[in-house]
Amino acid sequence: MDFLANGSNGWAAVFDSPDDTPTHAQAVVKSEPGAATSGNSDSRYYGDDGRPTNYGLDVEVINGTVIIQWAGASP
């Protein structure tokens, strides 16, 4: 996951829900990248940490852009 701040104090929260209800009860934060200065970036990778997603990812972004690259498992 790549984050690029387009304003000061940009950040993102990427989270996954353990259920498929509209409220996403008990959502689990997967990553919180951020950068204090516009134009700075932050990259995170959580696939090796044993954190599979349950019902997809939701993202909240403030002052920035998040790009999530998804790769399937190797055979």
N, C-alpha and C positions, 0 to 999 in steps of 0.2 A: 504494500500500500504506500502510495506516495502522496505527500501533502505539500502544497505550495501556498504560502501566505500571500494574499494580495492586499493586505492591510496590516496595521500593527496589531500585535497580540492575537494572531490567527490561531485557531485550533479546531480540532475535530474529535468527535467521539463516535467510534464504530462499535455497535453493539448487536447482540444476537438474543433472540427470545427463546425460552425453553418451551413455549407453547405457541399456538397459531391463533390466539384470540386477538381482537383489535387493540386491547390495552397492552399487550406484550408484557404481561405480569412477570416480575422477577427477571427482567432483562439483564444480561451479563455484558459488561463492557469488555471488548476484545482489545481495543487499542485507543490511545489518546495522543495522536501526534500534534505538534504545535510548533510555532515559530514566532518569536517576538517582533521581528522586523519584516516589513513587506518585501517580497522577493526571495526570502529565505525558505528553505525546504526542510522536510523531515521524512524519513522513510522507515517503515516498520514491516517486519515479516513475522507472522505468528503461526504459520503452518507447522513448523517444527516443534512448537510448544504443546502439541496435542490438544489443540483447541478447535475441534470441528464445529461447524455451524449446524444449528438445528432447523430453523425455519427461515433462513436467509439473514442477511445483514441489513441493518438500518444505520443511517449515518446522519449526524448533526454536525453542521459546519458553520463556523463563524469566521469571517474575513479570510477566506481561502478556498482552495479547490482540492478535492481528494480524488485520486485515481486508484481504484482497486483492481488489481490484476488477479484473475482467477485461473488456477491451473488444476487440471484433474490429476488423479493419482497415477503414478507410473505402473505399467503392467508388471 
